[in-house]
Amino acid sequence: MELMVAKDYQEMSLLAAEVIAKQVKKKPDSVLGLATGSTPLGMYGKLLDMVNNENVSFKNVTTFNLDEYVGLALQHAQSYHTYMMEHFFSKIDIDLSNTHIPYCESKFINEIEVCNKACAEYDDLIEHLGGIDLQILGIGSNGHIGFNEPATSLETGTHIVSLTEETRIANARFFSSFDEVPTHAITMGVGTILKSKEILLLANGSNKAEVIANMFSGRVDTFLPASLLQVHPNVTVIIDKEAASKLENKYQTNGHI
Ligand code: GLP
């Protein structure tokens, strides 16, 4: 894995946006895997600047988001559909019919085969379009990627997942109360993620320092889903100094781990 330690959140966001801009310039019909959460907000902001000032175009790009809550209407303020529209899709020249976010209505949670079908179709569509060229990831403080929560075994394909209490507590900041945080989500599986040709993981802030240090432990552990990225041949991790603060000294600057 390539590690880049940025001096702050702004620099991390710019470096990440530059990776995406480079990909889209090199291959205008790129297939991008996108993430939500607070971490990539700055990256989307920098990309908007590039679209407005540097001729970066998403006209022919296709996107697949990592995950979505189950139990929120698409137009709910905290749905990832709303997030993507507000922060990115409505402000760039992308064809909205080429943007994909996994979705399964909560009423189907008890008819799991309906959700399973939606999950399988999501993976099939990614495959049909040639696979993801560049997948952006954040990381949960418990090591989750997408919504792949720590567990004894992890599902490979897109699937429905029960959220851990830790994740629901972490995400409660976006809701008016903990009880409003959905209990389930739909997420690309680790297999879906690992099939991407290139992966870019971002993390910032001291609350991610511990999980980043654990991720670079050299061991692959399903209880730390992000550690599985160590087996992928083309992963870049861009973090700010705070998120790098618990890494061994020799890793506190840019380099190969
Ligand atoms: C959320 C999302 C992840 C995201 C992570 C970190 O629950 N499902 O895709 O990467 O948790 O979020 P944040 O960037 O807000 O710390």
Boltz pocket constraint, residues with backbone or C-beta under 6 A from the ligand:
constraints:
  - pocket:
      binder: B
      contacts: [[A, 35], [A, 36], [A, 37], [A, 38], [A, 39], [A, 40], [A, 66], [A, 67], [A, 137], [A, 138], [A, 139], [A, 140], [A, 141], [A, 144], [A, 145], [A, 146], [A, 147], [A, 167], [A, 171]]
      max_distance: 6.0
